[in-house]
Amino acid sequence: MKDLKEFNIHFVGFKEGSHLFNYEIDNTFFEAFNYDEFLSSSIKIELNFIKKSTHFELEFSATGHVTIPCDTTNEPFDLVVNPAISMVVKFGPEFNDDNEDIIIITYDANKIDVSQYIYEMIILAIPQKRVHPKVLDGTMESEALSKLEELQIKEEKNVSNETDPRWDKLKNITTEKNT
């Protein structure tokens, strides 16, 4: 992974209180994590870094869009993303990020890298099944949808109430046993 120095927050010397950080995210950010599923992206991140006497509170919020291919038609579309997460950063003898809400950094740390948290926040905001809005509302005209409709299994509904005579004998088994 490439070094993302702009996402390192050197908190030594910060006064207690709120400190605001703004970031502009595009595909170069995701390339640093070897993630290439977005055709393009434009996301603004706002980080409210609240320094308290014994810990920090980080409040992330994002607004923007990513251009991704539809899983059904492979047509690209813009997906609006606006996730938000909050976490607490405490000090301890060793680094620990097992808990998603509480991060523990070492006592001698003088900075925190927030790039991984921003990356995870955005990636987790993308739905697993990505469907173009025009597919959902039925207005999409594409070759892929036409082919899918052509290959769709057509169900024939048997309107008659006739049953298979082989099953009629099985229905009598329980009644014959009781007599």
N, C-alpha and C positions, 0 to 999 in steps of 0.2 A: 504494500500500500504506500502510495506517495505521501510525503509529509504535508500535512495541512496546517501549517503554522498559524494561519489567521484564526483558527478555531481553538488555539491555546489561550486560556485566560489566566494571566499572571495576577493573582489576587492579593499578593503581598503588597501592602501599602494602601489597599482600598479602605475607605472609611466604612463604618457600619452604615447600612442602609441599602437602598436600591441602586443598581447600576444597569443601564440598558445597553444591549449589544444587538446590532442588526447585521444580517448576512444575506447575501444574494446567492442563491444556489442554481446551478445549471448542470448540464451533463458532465462537465469536467469534474465536479464534485463526486458524482457517482462512479466515474471512471477510476478514481482513486481507490474505490472499494471493489473494483473489477465487476461492477454491475452495469450491464448494457441493455436492459430491457426497455428503457425509455428511448423513444425516438428523439425527443427533446424535452426540456423541462425548464420551468421558470418559477422559482419559489422564493418567497421572502420569509426569512426567519427572524423572529423577534425573541430575544432571550432577556428575561428580567432576572438579573443576578442579585439576590438579596443576601448581603453579608450580615451575619449576626455574630455575637461574641463567641459562641461555641460551634457554630455550623453555618452552612450556606443553604439557601433555597434557590433552586433553579426552576424557572417557569418558561417553558418553550411554547411558542405558537407559530404556526406556519400558514401562509396563504399563497395560493398559486395554482399552477396546473402542470400536468405531465402529459405528453403525447405518447400514447401506447396503441399497439394493434389490438383490434377486437379478436377475442378467442373464437368467435363464430365465423366472421367474414374476413378477417385479417385486414380490414380497413382501419387506418389510423383515426384516432379521435382524441380530443382533449378531455382529460379527466380532472375535475377540480379537486384539489386536496386542501384541507384546512385542519390538520390535526393539532392537538395541544397535549403536552405532558408536563408533569411537575415531579421534581425529585428533591431529596435532601442529601447534602454532602456533609459527612462527618469525618472526624479524624480518628485514626486508630493505628495499631502497630504495623498492619500490613494492608495493602490494597485489596478491596473486596467489592465486586459489583454483582454478586449473586442475587441480591434483592433488587428488583427493578425500580423500587421507590427510594431506596437508601443506598448511597454509594459511600464507601469508606476509603479515604485516601490516607497515605502515611503522614505522620506528624511533621516530617521534614519537607513535605511537598510544598512547592511554591506556585504551581500552576495546575490547571485541569484542562484536559482536552475534551471538548464537547462534540467533536465531529461524529463520533460513533453514535451518540445519543440522538443527534439530528438525523443521521442516516437511518437508524432504526425507526424513529418516529415517522418518517416519510414512507419508508418501505412498508411498514405495518398499516399505513392508511390506504394502501392500494388493495382493492378487493381481489380475492383469489380468482374469481371468474370475471373477466373483463368483457363486458358486452356493450357494444356501441348503442347510444341512446335511440338511434333510428331503428335498430333491430327491435328494441323493446316496444316502441310505439307503432311498429309495423310499416314505417315509411321508407325503409332502406330497400334500395334496388341494387342488387349485386349478383354477379355471376355465381358466387359461392352459395348464396341463399337459394337461388334458382335450382342449382344442382342438388342441394340438400332437400328441397321440397320434392324434386323429381325422384330422389332415392328413398324418400320416406315410405315406411311400410304402411300400406293402406289396410285398415281393419274392416272386414265385412261383418256387419252385425246380422246375426241369425234371428230373424223376426219370428219365425215359426216356433210354436211351443212343443214341437215334437222332440222326444228324447231318444237317445240311442238305445235300442232294445237290449243291448248287452248290460246296460246299467239298470234296467228295469228288474232283472233277475236279482241283482244285488240288493235292491230295496226290499225284496221279499224275505231276505235271510233273517232279519231281526224278527219279523212277524212269524215265520215258520218255527223259529227256535222257541218262542214263547208258548206255542200251542202244544 
